[in-house]
Amino acid sequence: MKPVTIHLLALSLLPLPVLAEDDMREMFNELKAQVKTLQTQVQQSNIRINELEKELAQAHSNQQPVQTIIPVVAPTAKTDEIVTKPAVTVGDVKGTFKIPGTDTSVGLGGYVKTDVLFNSVSAGRDKFGDQFTFYSQIPLSGKAAGEHSQIMFNAKESRLWFRSFTPSKWGEINTLLEIDFYGDAATYTYTPRIRHAYGSIGNFLAGQTWTTFLNVNVLPNLLDPGGSAGAVYGIRQPLVRWTQPFAIENLPMDIQIALEAPRSRIRDNAAADSDVFSSPNSERYPDLVARVNVNPDWGKFSLATLGRQIRNTNALGNNQSEWGGAISLAGKINSVDLDSIRFMLNYGNALGHYAASANTFEDAVLSNGDLQLVDIYSGMLSYQHFWTKDWQSNLTYGFVHANQPALADNNITAQVQSVHANLLWSPITQIILGMEYVYATREVFDGRDGDLQRVQFSARYNF
């Protein structure tokens, strides 16, 4: 209770004659002083309120964003001490944001892509060959598995990815998880499938991603997810990899050494189904890959080598194994303005499933206990031309040829070829609209062949 209130209460309780005149004067002087103090405080408060109103009006006129603040308990000795930090801040990498209270930058993105395909012939019900160029499923002449002049709609190539970047004393820690919806060949079944799932710290990477044997920087810009014949097939497999940057006379370079998941694909002539390869799952050694990348300011080049053991164990426990290898030279040469030339040349007796889509070429043929590797050579050439900064075209030719051994089955693929030609329009970075023509052929060991013609319309929206 305030002193003024106490004095007034005392005054009301005591008889007036009891209070001396001096006491009365002192009490009223004290009351007057306190009233004056209150008046001063009210004036100061009014002045501060006016200042705040002016600041708020100025902020609104300048349209300044208001920063959201959340309380975070600081790790200090005083538990009641509160520190305020921004709820969300921009990450260290473009398109990311930082997790509050950490140094980790995270990003979420992907795209939605719808494809409309007009196929000259169908690969058959619920086949990947109707959804993209799957070379082993190109029907041979006179043996079409499905309808002619078939149409197909799908959005399976749509993707979603999550990334993170965290600085550390050992180097930046990066992660990537990406999925699409090609997990099932059924035409209208959208089963999620992991494309990439890896982490890296500094120069070391572990997880599932592109094989080191493939230089993805020189792949042509196509609407067809199956890609061009002649390019190293886009295998994504578990691996561990070390990348060491260096330079020679200021020319930036790096070397990559990787151990990758082995997977032998064998054609057994004794099998009942002549169109199916087997994976014995009896590997003892990882695939060994080394690649040197050279990156001058006028292009990108790489030379990759591959060493593999192809091994099979039969039901009786007997095994056969052979070591093989392959080499790949790839490059991208900057041409006039934004144009570029891209190429790949590959050769080896262990290319096998690295050469084209699944079940197109085997790693080895098994006949009467004899395991024989297959020599394969392939090439791809592509030209990218920009009509304007928004319009571009890509013309790509590729081939793969396998020198199948004499003991090979007549139905086994000996050669595939493809031509891709497209026109793409990207008015803004978030949208790519385009049309692509595809012509692809497949020839088997006994000379029979078949071809596929396709017109593809695609609409892609990035986010």
C-alpha positions in Angstrom: 0.0 0.0 0.0 1.4 3.4 -1.0 2.4 6.0 1.7 -0.2 8.5 0.5 -3.0 6.0 1.0 -1.6 5.1 4.5 -1.5 8.7 5.5 -5.0 9.4 4.3 -6.3 6.3 6.2 -4.6 7.5 9.3 -6.0 10.9 8.9 -9.5 9.5 8.7 -9.1 7.4 11.8 -7.5 10.0 14.1 -9.4 12.9 15.6 -8.5 16.2 14.0 -7.5 17.8 17.3 -4.8 15.1 17.8 -2.8 16.1 14.6 -0.6 19.1 15.0 -0.6 21.8 12.4 3.1 21.0 11.5 2.2 17.4 10.9 -0.7 18.4 8.6 1.5 20.7 6.6 4.2 18.0 6.2 1.7 15.4 5.1 0.1 17.6 2.4 3.5 18.7 1.1 4.5 15.0 0.6 1.3 14.3 -1.2 1.8 17.3 -3.5 5.4 16.1 -4.3 4.2 12.5 -5.2 1.4 13.9 -7.5 4.0 16.0 -9.3 6.2 12.9 -9.8 3.3 11.0 -11.2 2.5 13.8 -13.7 6.2 13.8 -14.9 6.1 10.0 -15.4 2.8 10.3 -17.4 4.4 13.0 -19.6 7.5 10.8 -20.3 5.3 7.8 -21.2 3.2 9.9 -23.6 6.4 11.1 -25.3 7.7 7.5 -25.7 4.3 6.3 -27.1 4.4 9.1 -29.7 8.0 8.0 -30.7 6.9 4.4 -31.1 3.9 5.3 -33.2 6.1 7.4 -35.5 8.6 4.5 -35.9 5.7 2.0 -36.6 4.2 4.4 -39.2 7.7 4.8 -40.8 8.2 1.0 -41.0 4.8 0.5 -42.7 5.6 3.2 -45.2 8.9 1.6 -46.1 7.2 -1.9 -46.3 9.9 -3.4 -44.1 9.3 -7.1 -43.3 8.8 -8.0 -39.7 11.2 -10.6 -38.5 9.7 -13.5 -36.5 11.5 -14.1 -33.2 11.3 -17.2 -31.1 12.8 -17.7 -27.7 15.7 -20.1 -27.4 17.2 -21.0 -24.0 20.9 -20.2 -24.1 23.3 -22.8 -22.7 24.5 -20.5 -19.8 24.8 -21.0 -16.1 21.6 -19.0 -15.5 18.7 -21.2 -16.7 16.3 -18.2 -16.7 18.4 -16.3 -19.3 16.6 -16.2 -22.7 18.3 -15.4 -26.0 16.2 -14.6 -29.1 17.2 -15.9 -32.6 15.5 -15.7 -36.0 13.1 -18.6 -36.6 14.4 -19.2 -40.1 17.5 -17.9 -41.9 18.8 -18.3 -45.4 21.1 -21.3 -45.8 24.7 -21.3 -47.0 23.7 -22.8 -50.3 21.2 -21.1 -52.7 17.7 -22.4 -52.3 18.2 -23.7 -48.7 17.4 -22.5 -45.2 19.1 -23.2 -41.9 17.6 -25.4 -39.2 17.1 -23.0 -36.2 20.0 -23.2 -33.7 22.2 -25.2 -36.1 24.7 -24.7 -38.9 22.9 -27.2 -41.2 21.4 -25.9 -44.4 18.5 -28.0 -45.9 16.6 -27.8 -49.1 13.6 -29.6 -50.6 12.9 -29.6 -54.3 12.2 -31.7 -57.4 9.8 -31.5 -60.4 6.5 -32.8 -61.8 6.8 -34.2 -65.3 4.1 -35.5 -67.5 4.9 -37.5 -70.7 2.5 -38.2 -73.6 4.0 -40.9 -75.9 2.9 -42.1 -79.3 4.6 -45.5 -80.0 4.7 -47.1 -83.4 4.5 -50.5 -81.6 3.9 -51.6 -78.0 6.4 -53.6 -76.0 3.5 -55.4 -74.3 1.2 -54.9 -71.3 2.9 -53.3 -68.2 6.3 -53.0 -69.8 8.9 -50.2 -69.3 9.4 -50.3 -73.1 6.2 -48.3 -73.5 7.2 -45.7 -71.0 10.8 -44.9 -72.1 13.3 -46.4 -74.5 14.1 -49.8 -73.1 16.3 -51.4 -75.8 15.8 -55.0 -74.8 12.0 -54.7 -75.1 12.0 -53.4 -78.7 9.8 -56.0 -80.5 11.3 -57.9 -83.3 9.6 -57.6 -86.7 6.6 -59.9 -86.9 6.6 -60.5 -83.2 5.0 -57.5 -81.7 3.9 -58.2 -78.1 1.2 -55.5 -78.1 -0.7 -53.0 -80.2 0.6 -50.9 -83.1 0.1 -47.1 -82.9 -0.2 -47.1 -79.2 -0.6 -44.0 -76.9 0.7 -43.8 -73.4 0.4 -41.1 -70.6 2.4 -41.2 -67.4 4.0 -38.9 -64.8 6.4 -41.5 -63.3 9.5 -39.4 -63.9 8.3 -36.8 -61.4 11.0 -36.4 -58.7 11.3 -35.3 -55.1 14.7 -34.7 -53.4 16.0 -33.6 -50.0 19.5 -32.1 -49.5 21.5 -31.0 -46.5 24.8 -29.2 -46.1 26.7 -28.9 -42.8 30.1 -27.4 -42.3 32.6 -29.3 -40.1 36.3 -29.4 -39.4 36.6 -32.4 -41.6 35.0 -30.7 -44.6 31.4 -30.1 -45.6 28.9 -32.9 -44.8 26.4 -33.3 -47.6 23.5 -35.6 -48.0 21.0 -36.3 -50.9 17.9 -38.4 -51.0 15.9 -38.5 -54.2 13.0 -40.6 -55.4 10.9 -41.0 -58.6 8.0 -43.3 -59.3 9.4 -46.0 -61.7 9.5 -48.6 -59.0 7.0 -50.8 -60.9 6.6 -51.6 -64.6 2.8 -51.6 -64.3 1.6 -48.9 -66.5 -0.5 -46.9 -64.1 1.1 -48.0 -60.8 3.2 -45.2 -59.2 5.6 -47.0 -56.9 8.3 -44.8 -55.3 11.9 -45.8 -56.1 15.1 -44.5 -54.5 17.3 -42.9 -57.2 20.0 -41.4 -55.0 20.7 -41.9 -51.3 24.2 -40.9 -50.2 26.3 -38.8 -47.8 29.7 -37.3 -48.2 32.2 -35.6 -46.0 35.0 -33.7 -47.7 36.3 -35.9 -50.5 34.7 -39.1 -49.3 31.3 -40.3 -50.5 29.3 -43.4 -49.6 25.8 -44.5 -50.7 23.8 -45.0 -53.8 24.4 -42.7 -56.8 25.6 -42.7 -60.4 28.4 -45.2 -61.2 31.8 -43.5 -61.3 32.2 -45.1 -64.8 29.6 -42.6 -66.2 30.3 -38.9 -66.6 26.8 -37.5 -66.3 28.1 -34.0 -67.2 28.3 -35.0 -70.9 25.0 -36.8 -71.3 22.7 -35.2 -73.9 19.6 -33.2 -72.9 16.8 -35.6 -73.7 13.2 -35.9 -72.7 13.5 -39.7 -72.9 14.5 -41.2 -69.5 15.9 -44.2 -71.3 18.7 -42.1 -72.8 20.7 -42.6 -76.0 22.2 -45.9 -77.1 26.0 -45.7 -76.9 26.1 -43.7 -73.7 27.2 -45.5 -70.6 23.9 -46.7 -69.0 22.7 -44.5 -66.1 23.3 -47.1 -63.4 22.9 -45.9 -59.8 24.3 -48.4 -57.4 25.8 -48.5 -53.9 29.4 -47.5 -53.8 32.2 -45.8 -51.8 34.3 -43.2 -53.6 37.2 -40.8 -53.0 37.6 -37.7 -55.2 40.9 -35.9 -55.2 41.1 -32.5 -56.9 44.4 -31.3 -58.4 45.7 -29.0 -61.1 48.4 -29.2 -63.8 49.6 -25.8 -64.9 46.4 -24.2 -63.6 44.2 -26.7 -65.5 41.6 -28.0 -62.9 41.4 -31.8 -62.7 40.4 -34.5 -60.3 40.7 -38.2 -60.0 38.0 -40.5 -58.6 38.6 -44.0 -57.2 35.6 -46.1 -56.3 34.5 -49.6 -55.1 31.1 -50.3 -56.4 28.4 -53.0 -55.9 29.1 -56.0 -58.2 26.3 -57.6 -60.2 27.0 -60.3 -62.8 24.4 -60.6 -65.6 24.8 -64.0 -67.3 23.0 -65.7 -70.1 22.7 -69.4 -69.5 22.0 -71.3 -72.7 20.5 -74.1 -70.5 17.8 -71.8 -69.1 14.2 -72.3 -70.3 13.5 -68.7 -71.1 16.0 -67.5 -73.7 15.1 -63.8 -73.1 16.0 -63.7 -69.4 19.5 -63.1 -67.9 20.4 -64.4 -64.4 22.1 -62.8 -61.5 24.0 -65.5 -59.7 24.7 -63.3 -56.6 28.0 -65.1 -56.1 30.4 -62.1 -56.5 33.5 -62.0 -54.3 35.0 -58.7 -55.3 33.6 -55.2 -55.9 33.7 -53.5 -59.3 36.8 -51.3 -59.4 36.4 -47.9 -61.1 38.9 -45.1 -61.6 38.2 -41.9 -63.5 40.2 -38.8 -64.3 38.2 -35.6 -65.1 39.7 -32.6 -66.9 37.8 -29.3 -66.8 39.2 -26.6 -69.1 37.1 -23.4 -69.5 36.0 -24.6 -73.0 34.7 -28.0 -72.0 34.7 -31.1 -69.9 36.5 -34.4 -70.5 37.0 -37.7 -68.7 38.7 -41.0 -69.0 37.3 -43.9 -67.0 38.5 -47.5 -66.5 36.5 -50.4 -65.1 37.7 -53.8 -63.7 35.2 -56.6 -62.8 35.1 -60.2 -61.9 32.2 -62.1 -63.5 31.4 -65.1 -61.5 28.7 -67.9 -61.5 28.0 -70.7 -59.0 25.6 -73.4 -60.1 23.3 -75.6 -58.0 26.1 -78.2 -57.5 28.4 -75.6 -56.0 30.7 -75.5 -59.0 31.8 -72.0 -60.0 33.2 -70.3 -63.0 34.8 -66.8 -63.0 36.5 -64.5 -65.4 38.1 -61.0 -64.9 37.4 -58.4 -67.5 37.7 -54.7 -68.0 36.4 -51.7 -70.0 37.4 -48.1 -70.8 35.3 -45.0 -71.5 36.3 -41.7 -73.1 33.7 -38.9 -72.7 33.6 -35.2 -73.4 31.7 -32.0 -73.9 33.1 -29.3 -76.2 31.7 -25.8 -76.0 30.8 -24.5 -79.5 29.4 -21.3 -80.8 27.6 -19.2 -78.2 25.8 -21.7 -75.9 26.0 -24.6 -78.3 28.0 -27.7 -77.4 29.2 -31.1 -78.8 29.0 -34.2 -76.5 30.4 -37.6 -77.1 31.2 -41.0 -75.5 33.4 -43.9 -76.8 33.4 -47.2 -74.8 35.1 -50.5 -75.3 35.7 -53.7 -73.2 34.8 -57.3 -72.4 33.1 -56.3 -69.1 30.8 -53.5 -70.3 27.8 -55.8 -70.1 25.0 -54.2 -68.1 27.0 -50.9 -68.1 26.4 -50.7 -71.9 22.6 -50.3 -72.1 19.3 -50.7 -70.3 18.7 -53.9 -68.2 18.7 -57.3 -70.0 20.0 -55.8 -73.3 23.6 -57.1 -73.1 24.9 -59.8 -70.9 28.3 -59.7 -69.1 29.0 -63.3 -70.1 27.5 -66.4 -71.8 27.4 -69.7 -70.0 27.2 -72.9 -72.0 28.1 -76.4 -70.9 30.0 -75.1 -68.0 32.0 -72.7 -70.1 31.9 -69.0 -69.1 32.8 -66.6 -71.9 33.0 -62.8 -71.6 31.5 -60.6 -74.4 33.4 -57.9 -76.2 31.3 -54.7 -76.6 32.0 -51.4 -78.2 29.7 -48.3 -78.3 29.6 -44.7 -79.1 27.4 -41.6 -78.8 27.5 -38.2 -80.5 25.2 -35.3 -79.7 24.9 -31.6 -80.7 23.1 -29.1 -78.6 21.9 -25.9 -80.3 20.3 -22.9 -78.8 18.0 -21.0 -81.2 17.5 -18.4 -78.5 18.1 -18.4 -74.8 14.7 -20.0 -74.3 14.7 -22.4 -77.2 17.1 -25.3 -77.8 17.3 -28.5 -79.8 19.4 -31.7 -79.3 20.3 -34.1 -82.1 21.8 -37.4 -80.8 22.9 -40.7 -82.4 24.2 -43.7 -80.6 25.0 -47.4 -81.1 26.1 -50.4 -79.2 27.5 -53.6 -80.8 28.3 -56.9 -79.0 30.6 -59.5 -80.6 28.6 -62.4 -79.3 30.5 -65.7 -79.0 29.5 -68.6 -81.3 27.8 -70.4 -78.4 25.4 -67.5 -77.9 21.6 -68.0 -78.1 19.9 -66.8 -81.3 17.6 -64.5 -79.4 20.4 -62.6 -77.6 20.9 -58.9 -78.6 23.8 -58.2 -80.9 23.3 -54.5 -81.7 21.1 -51.5 -80.8 21.0 -48.0 -82.3 19.0 -44.8 -81.6 18.4 -41.3 -82.9 16.9 -38.6 -80.7 15.8 -35.2 -82.0 14.0 -32.7 -79.8 12.8 -29.1 -79.5 12.6 -27.6 -75.9 11.2 -24.4 -74.7 12.0 -23.0 -71.3 10.5 -19.5 -70.9 11.4 -19.5 -67.2 13.7 -21.7 -65.2 10.7 -23.5 -63.5 9.2 -24.8 -66.8 10.4 -27.0 -69.6 8.0 -27.9 -72.4 9.1 -30.0 -75.4 8.6 -32.5 -78.1 11.0 -35.3 -79.1 11.3 -37.9 -81.9 12.9 -41.2 -81.2 14.0 -43.9 -83.6 15.5 -47.1 -82.1 16.4 -50.5 -83.5 17.4 -53.8 -82.1 19.1 -56.7 -83.9 19.6 -60.2 -82.4 22.3 -62.8 -82.9 20.7 -64.6 -85.9 20.1 -61.4 -87.8 16.4 -60.7 -87.0 15.6 -57.1 -86.0 12.9 -54.7 -85.0 12.4 -51.0 -84.7 10.5 -48.4 -82.6 9.4 -45.0 -83.6 8.1 -42.6 -80.9 6.9 -39.0 -80.6 7.0 -37.7 -77.1 5.4 -34.6 -75.6 6.6 -33.5 -72.1 5.7 -30.8 -69.6 8.0 -30.4 -66.7 7.5 -28.0 -63.7 10.4 -27.5 -61.3 9.9 -26.6 -57.7 
